[in-house]
Each structure stands twice: as structure tokens, then as C-alpha cells.
Amino acid sequence: MMDGTPTGHGEAGVLRVVGLLDGRRFGRISWSVRLVCTPDAAGRVAEAIARRDDTVWVRLLSGGTEIACGVQAGGDQDGDELLLKKLPRTPRIVAMSAHATLHVFAGWRSRVAVLTDEQAERIRPALPYEKEVFLSAQDHAMARVLAQDGRAGYGVLAAAGGWSQTAVRRRLGELRSSDTLRFDVEISSQALGFHAEAWLWMKVEPSALASVGEAMAARPEADVVAATTGPTNLMAGVTCRDTHDLYRYLTERVAPLHGVRELETAPVIRTVKRVGTFLS
């Protein structure tokens, strides 16, 4: 796993092993941010945001003028820099809204899951102790490498963090046992025949928020479903075979759910950063 050998299609961007930090374990708050840019700048702005360590995912939406991104903010003196300083002062951004994540019903599930929920639960490790984790500059340096290549060897990580390989091995064990660091396999949806991705923002009656979120999370089309703050209170990222399949999902699966007042759909034009990995 940690020998640094590239996987079969990793270099082509089809399959990639990535290491991900859970910001909640070290005081970060997860935000979903919507930006509207001038038509000539959206691509460049999205790429600049994607190169930052505090962004987890970045999508270019609609007609190429809107950006949706996930940000981990707080936790240190520079943790809110992007939300409070950088984005509001960017001249090409004409509108911005930020929504804090309150509860995650489903989070970034693979298109090729082979285990049932019951099977996954049986092998899931015990919950970590509820003690806040503090990350050093060396930890963040290693995390940057793992976000690009989760199979990077101990020697590469030691060089990035300025530690010995023994120290790297011990620290990785600590981060994994505390559930601060996890590894995942990313596979391009398009390579598996899924060509219609979209982000949904929904207004749901508060009394129905939990039931709607759980119902959407139970469907295989949903990659992520979360309750948020803001004028809309439920956000979802979905992947379907094609636009006809997306239409059927919206009209036959989402529309009948009791408590849904409004639904806004934005198709994904381009994925700039996928779960921590910048796609150049």
C-alpha cells in the first residue's frame, strides 16, 4: 500500500488512491461555497481555488460561470482566510454564498461499492476517542503528498515532512487510529459510464429534513447528501448515467419526497478538484 508504486490507471486519472484528512478531528468546519464569476474568469478562479490546501473539492457548474467548492475553515489563525479575505476581494467574483455543513447523511461514496451496508458495518473499526487532534506543519506537508498519491512511500513522505521514515510510520498510525486520516480509492465516473453529474440545493420543511436526507442518501445516485445552513437547507451531489436518467431521478425519486418545497439543479461542467486531488 505504501510502496509508492503507481496503480493501473492512476496516471491517466481513471483510478487514484488518495489520503484525506477529516477536518472535524482538528477543529475545522466544513463549508460548501457557491460563487458566480464573470464568464472569462470562472475557469482560472476555479483552478486557483483548487490549488489551496483548505479546499476539498471544486466543480465548475451550469454555463461555466458558477463554481461550487468545499472548504474546511477554522481551527487556526489562517483557517478562515479563504472565506473571509481571499474570495470576497476577488474582483472577478460577482456573487458568493457560504453554507456550513450541519449533518452528513451520505459522504462521497464510490460508484463501485462491493459491500452491503451491513457488511461494511461489520468490518468498520470502533469509533476513535473524542479528543481533538493537533496537526503540525509536517503533518500538513505529508497530507499534501497523500492527497495527490495515497500510495506514496515512507521515503517520499519523510522528505516532505522533514521526519525520519520511522517517525512517519508512527505518525501515520496515530492519524489513522484517531480517524483523522483515511485512504480512499477514486474512480472516474465517466470511465464507468456515468456522464451526468449535478449539484442540488433544496429547501425542505424543517420537520422533514431528516427523513428527506435519509431517503436521498439511500439512493445509489447520491454521492453526498448534507444538511446545511443558509436559505437552502439540504445539499446533494448526484451522478446518473445520462441526462434522461437524471430527469427520471429528479421527477420520480426526489419530487415525491414529502417536505421538499424548492429544488435547484446545476449540472457539473467540469470537476477541477475531486476529494482533495487537483485535476490538472
Residue pairs with C-beta under 8 A, 6 or more apart in sequence:
1 151
1 183
2 151
2 152
2 153
2 154
3 151
3 153
4 149
4 151
4 152
4 153
4 155
4 156
5 151
6 149
6 151
7 15
7 16
7 17
7 151
8 15
9 15
9 191
10 16
10 17
10 149
13 188
13 279
14 187
14 188
14 191
15 185
15 186
15 187
15 188
16 149
16 150
16 185
16 186
16 277
17 149
17 150
17 151
17 183
17 184
17 185
17 186
18 146
18 147
18 148
18 149
18 150
18 183
18 184
18 185
18 186
18 275
18 276
18 277
19 143
19 146
19 147
19 150
19 181
19 182
19 183
19 276
20 56
20 146
20 147
20 181
20 182
20 183
20 184
20 275
20 276
21 135
21 143
21 175
21 180
21 181
21 276
22 179
22 180
22 181
22 182
23 29
23 30
23 72
23 75
24 30
25 128
25 132
25 133
25 178
25 179
25 180
26 75
26 132
26 133
26 134
26 135
26 180
27 74
27 75
27 76
27 79
27 132
28 72
28 73
28 74
28 75
28 79
29 72
29 73
29 74
29 75
29 100
29 101
30 56
30 70
30 71
30 72
30 100
30 101
31 70
31 71
31 72
31 73
31 83
31 98
31 99
31 100
31 101
32 68
32 69
32 70
32 71
32 98
32 99
32 101
32 226
32 228
32 235
33 67
33 68
33 69
33 70
33 71
33 83
33 87
33 96
33 97
33 98
33 99
34 66
34 67
34 68
34 95
34 96
34 97
34 98
34 99
35 45
35 66
35 67
35 68
35 69
35 87
35 93
35 95
35 96
36 65
36 66
36 67
36 93
36 94
36 95
36 96
37 45
37 65
37 66
37 67
37 92
37 93
37 94
38 65
38 92
38 94
39 63
39 64
39 65
40 92
41 92
42 60
42 64
42 65
42 66
42 67
42 92
43 60
43 64
43 270
44 92
45 67
45 90
45 92
45 93
46 58
46 60
46 67
46 69
46 270
46 272
47 272
47 278
49 55
49 58
49 67
49 69
49 82
49 272
49 273
50 58
50 69
50 272
50 273
50 278
50 279
51 278
52 82
53 140
53 143
53 144
54 71
54 72
54 73
54 79
54 81
54 82
55 69
55 70
55 71
55 72
55 82
55 273
56 69
56 70
56 71
56 72
56 273
56 275
56 276
57 69
57 70
57 271
57 273
57 274
57 275
57 276
58 67
58 68
58 69
58 70
58 271
58 272
58 273
59 67
59 68
59 69
59 197
59 199
59 268
59 269
59 270
59 271
59 272
60 66
60 67
60 268
60 269
60 270
60 271
60 272
61 67
61 68
61 199
61 266
61 267
61 268
61 269
62 266
62 267
62 269
63 269
64 269
64 270
66 266
68 199
68 266
69 273
71 82
71 83
71 98
72 79
73 79
73 80
73 82
73 83
74 80
83 98
87 93
87 96
88 96
97 230
97 231
98 230
99 228
99 229
99 230
99 232
99 235
100 228
100 229
100 230
101 226
101 227
101 228
102 226
102 227
102 228
102 229
103 213
103 226
103 227
104 224
104 225
104 226
105 213
105 214
105 216
105 217
105 225
105 226
105 227
106 216
106 217
106 222
106 223
106 224
106 225
107 224
107 226
108 184
108 223
108 224
108 275
109 222
109 223
109 224
110 184
110 185
110 187
111 187
111 189
111 192
111 194
111 239
112 187
112 192
115 123
125 179
127 179
128 177
128 178
128 179
129 178
131 178
133 175
133 178
133 180
135 143
135 180
138 161
138 162
138 163
138 171
139 161
139 171
139 175
141 160
141 161
141 162
142 157
142 160
142 161
142 168
142 171
142 172
143 181
144 160
145 152
145 156
145 157
145 160
146 152
146 157
146 181
146 183
147 276
147 277
148 277
148 278
150 183
150 184
154 165
154 168
154 169
155 165
157 163
157 168
157 172
158 164
158 165
158 167
158 168
161 168
163 171
172 181
175 181
176 182
184 275
186 274
186 275
186 277
189 195
189 197
189 239
193 241
194 239
194 240
194 241
195 241
195 242
196 239
196 240
196 241
196 242
196 243
196 245
196 246
196 267
197 237
197 238
197 239
197 240
197 267
197 268
197 271
198 237
198 238
198 240
198 246
198 265
198 266
198 267
198 268
199 235
199 236
199 237
199 238
199 265
199 266
199 268
200 234
200 235
200 236
200 237
200 238
200 254
200 263
200 264
200 265
200 266
201 232
201 234
201 235
201 263
201 264
201 266
202 212
202 232
202 233
202 234
202 235
202 236
202 254
202 260
202 261
202 262
202 263
202 264
203 231
203 232
203 233
203 234
203 260
203 261
203 262
203 263
204 212
204 213
204 233
204 234
204 259
204 260
204 261
205 259
205 261
206 233
207 259
208 257
208 258
208 259
208 260
209 227
209 233
209 234
209 259
211 257
211 258
211 259
212 234
212 257
212 258
212 259
212 260
213 225
213 226
213 227
213 234
215 257
216 222
216 225
216 234
216 236
216 253
216 254
216 257
217 225
219 249
219 253
221 238
221 239
221 240
221 249
221 253
222 236
222 237
222 238
223 237
223 238
223 239
224 235
224 236
224 237
225 234
225 235
225 236
226 234
226 235
226 236
227 233
227 234
227 235
228 234
228 235
232 262
232 264
238 246
238 249
240 246
240 249
250 263
250 265
254 260
254 263
255 263
271 279
272 278
272 279
273 279
